[in-house]
Structure formats: structure tokens, C-alpha cells
Amino acid sequence: MGKQAGRPKSGIYKRDRKILLSANNMEYRILQAKAEKSGLTVSEYCRYAALHGKVAQALSKEEVYMIKELYKIGINLNQVAHRMNADGHFSYIADVLRLSSELKAVIKTIHK
């Protein structure tokens, strides 16, 4: 027996499910431009982004609260550093600036 003629069976690769995606005109134009730049159709681009894109996990209320508190501490540290600089207390400025940098690093780590 020879090869079968016609289209091969699609099996598990058949895309028979539809997902409705709503977008305004600007969003759609952005999707079109990104898809074109990638050499994909809008559907292919959206499928790839949905399956392989990175979605950040939402922060808990407690995490949001802690980040806000860290920001407040950072602001206070900067105010202290400026006041010390203005009053001529240069010996402590390096310590305050170091603490401020460490605080910023912690906040940056939390945001990842």
C-alpha cells in the first residue's frame, strides 16, 4: 500500500478551542505591531505570549504593607542624611547612606 493522499491528521495538535480576547483599538494595534515584528499572526503572537510569557505573582496585602513601610523608612533615612550634611555631621553620613542603599536593595529584591 502506498502513501495516503490528502491532508495529514492533526490529532492532538488540532486547535479547536477558541478564546475571546477583548482589546481596544490602541491595544489591538500594539498587538498587531508586535506580532508583525515577530513574524507571527496576532493569534500566534497572543498564544505564544500566553503560554510562554512571564506573569508576575500578585503581592499579598502583608507584602504590600511591608514594602510601604520600607519606603517610609528609606525616606526618613534620606531626610536624616540631608539634615546631617547640612549641620556638618559628616562622620555619620556614610553609615546613613550605606543603610539607605541596603534598604533599596531589599525593596528591589522584594519586587522581583
Buried (B, 14 or more C-beta within 10 A) or exposed (E): EEEEEEEEEEEEEEEEEEEEEEEEEEEEEEBBEBBEEEEBEBBEBBBEBEEEEEEEEEEEEEEEEBBEEBEEBBEEBBEBBEEBBEEEEEEEBEEBBEBBEEBBEBBEEEEE
